[in-house]
Amino acid sequence: MTIAQSRTGELFPLKQSIARPSIPVYLFHRFQERIRNPRTRKRLSGMIALFRGRRTATPMPDMTTLNRDGTLMLPGYLSPERAAKLRAVLETMPCRDPWKADRGTFALADAPVDTHVADIAEAPLLMAAHDIAFDERLLALAAEYFGSTPYVDSIQAWWSLASSGQPEEAENFHRDNDGIRFLKFFLYLTDVDGTQGPHKFVLGSHVEPRLLDRRRLTDTEVEEAFGTERIRTVMGRAGDAFIEDTFGVHKGQQPASGTRLLLQVRYSITPTIFRSRMTVDAPVPDRASRPISLIHDA
Ligand SMILES: O=C(O)CCC(=O)C(=O)O
């Protein structure tokens, strides 16, 4: 039993720790990641929405911003007290370096000096994280954005650490290719100033056919292609959140000092190959939008 699993009342019981995407999900992933033009991607996801049963649109003022910019700020999403409570539980959970798997698991305080990202694998078990992932407002935003019922595909949490070495992986600008249409909800659980690895997003890049290659992009390339004025740097307090179409160009910067704790929920129109590996032994929360959960076993 891990430290975290001893915290009953805060965690759901674990059902599976190695849930895998099915072969059709994997094959569809390989197909959709090759479709680079944002318009073609939107057309295809529209066809999927039609096939799955299109939602009747409920006018939501937030959708104008999300559709135009590809990102929507949700300041003060959690109160500072709730954010601190969630952080206190996550602090007790074992971490692992997703880019250096040979390190095994470690406590945050013992993170290797060259670890940039300390991932918390047990985050999907947290009841407080489920309250967020199945929040009616987030589900409604995702349903409107997709034009169809959302899958709650994953819950993740990780620490970004000030460590040695050059920016790694997602610390460089990139476009995500997680699915044909998806949104990521990001929640800061520590205060994030200019030095603590603020997230960056290029406004409007989710619909713009520039720098579409499946690779990491340099700052110079992004600045030249889109202009520095379109790059939003997201600073905020613990409890601030934003939801984003991360097919748009973005990165999570390497902190120059301090640590950043972030919780992320992925919503998608189809299951992704990055779906939650952990599932919980509990019923899917009853919500008006009838989300499909990949964090629960069917
Ligand atoms: O850590 C961040 O702010 C960004 C993470 C990221 O690039 C991603 O989830 O795709």
The ligand as a Tripos MOL2 file, in Angstrom:
@<TRIPOS>MOLECULE
LIG
   10     9     1     0     0
SMALL
NO_CHARGES

@<TRIPOS>ATOM
      1 O1          2.8570   22.3140  -18.1710 O.co2     1 LIG1
      2 C1          2.2270   23.0690  -18.9170 C.2       1 LIG1
      3 O2          1.9060   24.2270  -18.6260 O.co2     1 LIG1
      4 C2          1.8520   22.5870  -20.3030 C.3       1 LIG1
      5 C3          1.7560   21.1370  -20.4010 C.3       1 LIG1
      6 C4          1.5730   20.6990  -21.8050 C.2       1 LIG1
      7 O3          2.2850   21.0910  -22.6940 O.2       1 LIG1
      8 C5          0.5150   19.7630  -22.1160 C.2       1 LIG1
      9 O4         -0.1940   19.2950  -21.2280 O.co2     1 LIG1
     10 O5          0.3430   19.4890  -23.3170 O.co2     1 LIG1
@<TRIPOS>BOND
     1     1     2 2
     2     2     3 1
     3     2     4 1
     4     4     5 1
     5     5     6 1
     6     6     7 2
     7     6     8 1
     8     8     9 2
     9     8    10 1
@<TRIPOS>SUBSTRUCTURE
     1 LIG1         1 GROUP 0 **** ****
